[in-house]
Amino acid sequence: MTHYLLDTNILLRSRDIASPDYNLVDRTIRYLISNNHRCFITCQVLIEFWVVATRPVVVKGASQFGKNTLFASLTRE
């Protein structure tokens, strides 16, 4: 069993269905977990994810996520 630390960019792309990397990231994480690898995230990654995912769209470089999209994304399977 191998351990993987997922960074903020991977976490963001795994929740952003509009990202060109969404399918690759989603399939990769699912593959790792289904093959008994362990994926981890840190508190720092969660904080960075929250900041980017809830940033208003009008802010330069903002994610298209809004708070409602973020919460819906986190609760769907």
SULDA-V655077 format. One line per field, one symbol per residue. ss: DSSP state (H for helix, E for strand, - for the rest). psi: psi as a letter, one per 20 degrees, with the letter a starting at -180 (. if undefined). Layout:
ss=???
psi=???
This chain:
ss=--EEE--HHHHHHHH------HHHHHHHHHHHHH---EEE--HHHHHHHHHHH-------------HHHHHHHHH--
psi=pqppoprghggghiiniipiiggggggggggggikkqppqqrgggggggggghjpqhippjqqiqrggggggghiq.
